């Protein structure tokens, strides 16, 4: 392990913001630690725009010391972060988004807590978002559900701007989960965590790829990977419905013996069939989700495939 700090930047269609990000890092981070070494790792996650060419421009003109990792295709933000972690050699690693929504100057504060207070993990947690109402509301709902079902220490605003010590980073990389919930993996480690609140800024360039579908998948990963709530809910619901069914069946038998049929007509029977079959299909879907994840886990496909690496030199200040 080198005596340096690693910074990982996942890049996906971020053309126009990358040069600005590196300039801010130079001004507000690297210049603040004159005697420290940094390695900057920028991971191109299969960008379809000119992001990779902009990375090459940064390396050739602005900062020759950066490492550029290029993946074969778009594997997703988490895969790009893990690819960066796998190439990080510093005593800690910070991942920051490339879209300028996370203030780079917070890295200095994060490093201070790591060095001076021996925090293994420092999390910048969002107390607000300079975004539209729908994005703010859906994010709040998802993180509150994860907090209620899986992790009591999950910040309500969520997080993806994190410092991990080399020890914590290795635990994340050694995880064998095929469908990992990265935030959950970090909270699960049990290390002492320092939370730094901040306001997530509006994206100045481009459009966010963090869609509702991706949020929903993250919610499913967080609940199914770290909570037995869905299975237990199925058990309780099935038991309750079965008991109601047995009681109602007994009621019908008794009524038949005394010559009174309690149900007349087609509608009540159809309602019962539709409700019960709907609940059964929902339960089968939940079981299928667990089985699919088990199959995925057995396959053990890699999270990412690296196409090329332009090696770095540490940035000596």
C-alpha positions in Angstrom: 0.0 0.0 0.0 1.4 3.4 -1.1 1.5 6.3 1.3 -1.0 8.2 -0.9 -4.7 8.9 -1.2 -6.8 7.4 -4.0 -9.7 9.2 -5.6 -12.0 7.2 -7.9 -14.4 8.9 -10.4 -16.9 6.8 -12.3 -17.6 8.3 -15.7 -20.6 7.7 -17.9 -21.6 10.3 -20.6 -20.1 13.1 -18.6 -18.5 15.0 -21.5 -18.3 18.7 -20.6 -17.9 18.3 -16.8 -14.7 16.2 -16.5 -12.1 19.0 -17.2 -13.9 21.3 -14.7 -14.0 18.5 -12.1 -10.2 18.0 -12.4 -9.6 21.7 -12.2 -11.6 21.9 -9.0 -9.8 18.9 -7.5 -6.5 20.6 -8.3 -7.6 23.9 -6.7 -9.5 22.7 -3.7 -8.0 19.3 -2.8 -4.5 18.7 -4.2 -3.3 22.2 -3.4 -4.5 21.9 0.2 -2.2 18.9 0.9 1.2 20.1 -0.4 3.1 17.2 1.2 0.7 14.5 0.3 0.5 12.2 -2.8 -2.7 11.5 -4.6 -3.7 9.0 -7.4 -6.7 10.0 -9.5 -8.5 7.1 -11.1 -11.1 7.9 -13.7 -13.2 4.9 -14.9 -15.0 5.2 -18.3 -18.1 3.0 -17.9 -18.8 2.5 -21.6 -19.6 6.2 -22.4 -21.4 6.8 -25.7 -20.3 10.5 -25.9 -16.9 12.1 -26.0 -16.1 11.4 -22.3 -13.1 9.1 -23.1 -11.6 11.7 -25.5 -12.0 14.3 -22.8 -10.2 12.0 -20.3 -7.4 11.6 -22.8 -7.2 15.4 -23.1 -7.0 15.8 -19.4 -4.1 13.3 -19.3 -2.2 14.8 -22.2 -2.8 18.5 -21.3 -3.9 19.0 -17.8 -2.8 16.2 -15.5 -0.5 13.5 -17.0 -0.5 11.6 -13.7 -4.1 10.3 -13.8 -5.0 6.6 -14.4 -7.7 6.0 -17.0 -9.6 2.7 -16.8 -11.9 1.9 -19.7 -14.5 -0.8 -19.4 -15.7 -2.8 -22.4 -19.3 -1.6 -22.0 -21.6 0.1 -19.6 -21.8 -2.1 -16.5 -23.3 0.6 -14.2 -22.1 3.1 -11.7 -21.4 0.5 -9.0 -19.3 -1.6 -11.3 -17.3 1.4 -12.3 -16.7 2.3 -8.7 -15.6 -1.3 -7.9 -13.3 -1.3 -11.0 -11.7 1.9 -9.6 -11.4 0.4 -6.1 -9.6 -2.7 -7.6 -6.9 -0.4 -9.1 -6.6 1.9 -6.1 -3.3 1.6 -4.1 -3.8 4.4 -1.5 -4.3 4.0 2.2 -7.8 5.2 1.7 -10.0 5.7 -1.3 -12.7 8.4 -2.0 -15.2 8.0 -4.8 -16.9 11.1 -6.2 -19.4 11.6 -9.0 -18.2 13.2 -12.2 -21.2 15.4 -12.7 -20.2 18.1 -10.3 -23.2 17.5 -8.0 -20.9 16.5 -5.1 -18.7 19.3 -3.8 -15.0 18.2 -4.2 -13.9 20.5 -1.4 -15.5 18.0 1.1 -12.7 15.6 0.4 -10.3 17.7 2.5 -12.8 17.3 5.5 -13.1 13.6 4.8 -9.4 13.1 4.8 -9.2 15.1 8.1 -11.6 12.7 9.8 -9.7 9.7 8.4 -6.2 10.9 9.4 -6.9 12.7 12.7 -9.8 10.8 14.1 -9.1 7.3 12.7 -12.5 6.8 11.0 -12.4 3.8 8.7 -15.4 5.2 6.8 -16.5 8.7 6.2 -19.9 9.2 4.5 -21.1 12.5 2.9 -24.9 12.2 3.4 -27.4 14.3 1.5 -29.6 16.6 3.6 -31.2 18.0 0.4 -31.1 18.0 -3.3 -31.2 20.9 -5.8 -33.4 18.7 -8.1 -37.0 18.5 -9.2 -39.8 17.4 -6.8 -40.3 13.9 -8.3 -36.6 13.0 -8.0 -36.4 14.3 -4.4 -39.6 12.5 -3.4 -38.8 9.1 -4.9 -35.3 9.1 -3.5 -36.7 10.0 0.0 -39.2 7.2 -0.2 -36.7 4.6 -1.3 -34.2 5.4 1.4 -36.8 5.5 4.1 -38.0 2.0 3.0 -34.5 0.7 3.1 -34.0 2.3 6.5 -37.2 0.7 7.8 -36.6 -2.8 6.3 -32.8 -3.3 6.2 -30.5 -0.8 7.8 -31.5 1.4 10.7 -28.4 3.5 10.3 -29.1 4.3 6.7 -29.2 8.1 6.3 -32.6 9.3 5.1 -31.0 11.2 2.2 -28.9 8.2 1.1 -25.2 8.5 0.0 -22.8 7.6 -2.7 -19.9 10.0 -1.8 -17.7 8.0 0.5 -14.2 7.6 1.9 -13.1 4.0 2.7 -10.0 3.0 4.5 -7.9 0.4 2.7 -9.2 -2.2 5.2 -12.8 -1.3 4.5 -12.2 -1.2 0.7 -10.7 -4.7 0.7 -13.8 -6.0 2.5 -16.1 -4.6 -0.1 -13.9 -6.0 -2.9 -13.8 -9.4 -1.3 -17.6 -9.7 -1.1 -19.0 -12.4 -3.3 -22.4 -10.9 -3.9 -23.4 -10.9 -7.5 -26.2 -8.3 -7.0 -24.6 -6.1 -4.3 -26.3 -3.3 -2.5 -23.1 -1.2 -2.1 -24.4 1.2 0.5 -25.6 -1.8 2.6 -22.2 -3.5 2.3 -20.6 -0.4 3.7 -23.0 0.0 6.6 -22.9 -3.8 7.3 -19.1 -3.7 8.0 -19.7 -2.3 11.5 -16.8 0.1 11.3 -17.0 3.5 13.0 -18.6 5.9 10.6 -18.4 9.7 10.4 -21.4 11.4 8.6 -20.9 14.7 6.9 -24.2 16.4 5.8 -24.2 18.4 2.6 -26.6 19.7 -0.1 -26.4 17.9 -3.4 -26.1 20.4 -6.2 -27.9 20.6 -9.4 -26.2 18.9 -12.4 -24.7 21.7 -14.5 -24.1 19.6 -17.6 -26.0 16.8 -19.2 -28.9 14.7 -17.8 -28.8 12.2 -15.0 -29.0 8.5 -15.9 -30.2 7.6 -12.4 -33.7 6.6 -13.5 -36.8 5.4 -11.6 -36.0 1.8 -12.7 -32.5 2.0 -11.3 -33.8 3.3 -8.0 -36.3 0.5 -7.9 -33.6 -2.1 -8.5 -31.5 -0.6 -5.8 -34.5 -0.8 -3.4 -35.0 -4.5 -4.3 -31.3 -5.2 -3.9 -31.3 -3.5 -0.5 -34.4 -5.3 0.8 -33.8 -8.8 -0.7 -30.1 -8.9 0.1 -30.3 -7.8 3.7 -33.8 -8.4 4.9 -36.0 -11.5 5.3 -39.1 -9.3 5.5 -40.6 -10.3 2.1 -40.4 -14.0 2.9 -41.7 -13.5 6.5 -44.5 -11.4 5.2 -45.5 -14.1 2.8 -45.5 -16.6 5.6 -47.7 -14.4 7.9 -50.0 -13.5 5.0 -50.4 -17.1 3.9 -51.1 -18.2 7.5 -53.8 -15.5 8.0 -55.5 -16.2 4.7 -55.4 -20.0 5.3 -57.0 -19.5 8.8 -59.7 -17.3 7.3 -60.3 -19.9 4.6 -60.6 -22.7 7.1 -63.1 -20.8 9.3 -65.1 -19.7 6.3 -65.2 -23.3 4.9 -66.4 -24.6 8.3 -69.1 -21.9 8.3 -70.3 -23.0 4.8 -70.4 -26.7 5.9 -72.4 -25.9 9.0 -74.8 -23.7 6.9 -75.2 -26.5 4.4 -76.1 -29.0 7.1 -78.9 -26.7 8.3 -80.0 -26.0 4.7 -78.8 -22.5 4.4 -76.3 -21.6 1.7 -74.5 -18.3 2.7 -73.2 -17.4 -0.7 -75.5 -16.7 -3.7 -74.4 -15.7 -7.1 -71.3 -15.6 -9.3 -69.8 -12.3 -8.1 -68.6 -13.3 -4.5 -66.9 -16.5 -5.9 -65.1 -14.5 -8.6 -63.9 -11.9 -6.1 -62.5 -14.6 -3.9 -60.8 -16.4 -6.8 -59.2 -13.1 -8.1 -58.0 -11.9 -4.7 -56.5 -15.2 -3.7 -54.9 -15.9 -7.1 -53.4 -12.4 -7.1 -51.9 -13.0 -3.7 -50.5 -16.3 -4.9 -48.9 -14.8 -8.0 -47.3 -12.1 -5.8 -45.9 -14.7 -3.5 -44.6 -16.7 -6.5 -43.0 -13.5 -7.9 -41.1 -12.9 -4.6 -39.9 -16.5 -4.5 -38.9 -16.3 -8.1 -36.8 -13.2 -7.3 -34.9 -15.1 -4.6 -34.4 -18.1 -6.9 -33.1 -15.8 -9.7 -30.6 -14.2 -7.4 -29.5 -17.6 -6.2 -28.9 -18.6 -9.9 -27.1 -15.4 -10.5 -24.9 -16.0 -7.5 -24.0 -19.5 -8.7 -22.9 -18.2 -12.1 -20.5 -15.7 -10.5 -20.1 -13.5 -13.5 -17.7 -10.6 -13.0 -19.1 -7.1 -12.1 -17.0 -5.5 -14.9 -14.5 -6.2 -17.7 -11.6 -3.9 -18.2 -10.7 -3.1 -21.8 -7.7 -1.0 -21.2 -5.8 0.9 -18.5 -3.6 4.0 -18.9 -1.4 3.7 -15.9 -1.0 6.6 -13.5 1.9 8.1 -11.6 1.0 9.5 -8.2 0.4 13.2 -8.2 3.2 14.7 -6.0 2.5 18.0 -4.6 
